Amino acid sequence: MRTTRSVLVSLFSLVAVGLAAQPAAAQSATAELINGLNADLLYLAVPITVLVEAILIYTVVKYRNAEEASPTRENRRLEITWTVATAVVLLFVGVASYGVMANENVTHTAADEVAPEDDDVVVFAEAYQWGWDMKYPQHGNFSNSNTIVVPEGEDVYIKVTSRDVIHGFHAPELALKQDAMPGSVNVIKTENLERGEYQGYCTEYCGVAHSQMYFTIEVVSQDEYQSFVDENAEN
């Protein structure tokens, strides 16, 4: 019994730590949505895991000395309970996930309009072996090589494509990820970016120099962004 108590204490300590853990500070609206969903699912998954493991450990300890297994009896109340509980859990997961996946900051679709507001920023990110060409179609289509510069607090649309083979655009801290496909354009949309510098990289193996396909996203103030645009648009 002492062993069982120790295991149960450890399990309940695990759930306490899991429920107390807070998601990392969101650097974008996209990251905030995804981190929030992960936290909601964690709050649900940890207690279920502890309950199942506690029942399993209790059963193993209680019947560890049994010479042979005894047949179980039908229990309709128990069957109805776990069926209803499972349905409730799945409903919660479905509703919570739909609320995030239906948001255009997570899954921008072809039907969604690109840059409907005057202050929205559009960046054309073209991958190639083995680098990135970041262009600004709103400002003469100038290129900024492997760096994206965008202003904080504005809606940002990144149109991702590839010049040759399949690549992948991924900025983990901002929770931005999209395939770069030759001959097609996929759009990433996010907003409320926090000022800072974020590293991105290619997520699809694309040849011998795949590991060198890094890029940087710099989120700057409105004034700094305007200076960046003015400086590069003139060249």
C-alpha positions, 0 to 999 in steps of 0.5 A: 500500500505504501508503494501505491500511495507513493505512485499516486502522490507522484501522479497528483504532483504531475497533474499539479505541475501540468496545470500550473504550467503556463504557455510561453508568452505569445509573440503573435496572434497566431502563437497566442491562438495555438498556445491557448489551444495547447493549454486547454487540451493539457488541462483536459488531458492531464487529469484523464491521464492521472485517473487512468494510470491510478486505476491501472496501478490500483488494479495491478497492486490489488490483484498482483497475487491472484492465481487466475483471472476472474471473469468480469460482470456486465455493468451498464451504468459504467459502460454508459458513464464512460461512453458519455464521458468520452463523447463530452471529451471529444465534443470539447476537443472538437469545439476548441480546435474548430475555434482555432483552426477556423481563425484566418490567423491560423489557417488562411484560405484561398477564399480569404482576402489578402490585405483588405486594409491600407495599413496591411503589409504583404511580403512575397517569400520565394524559396530556392536552393538554398535561400530566400528572396523576400520581396515587397510588392506594395513598394516596387517589389524590392528584395531584401534577401533572407530577411523580412522586416515588418511593423508591429501591430499590423496585419501581415500577409506572407505569400509563400512559394518556391522557385524550384523544389518543395521547401517549407517556411517556418518561424517557430516563435511566431507559430508561422508555418507553410509549405513553399510549393513550385507553381503555387502560392500559399498565404500566411496571415498573422497580426499583433506581432511583438517587436523583436527578431525571430529566426525561421528556416526551411522545414523540407529537405531540399538538397545538400545545403538544406541546413543553411536555409535560414531567414530572419523576421524582424518586427520593428516600430512603425517609424523604423519600418517606414524608414526601411521601406523608403530606403529600399524603395528608392534603390 
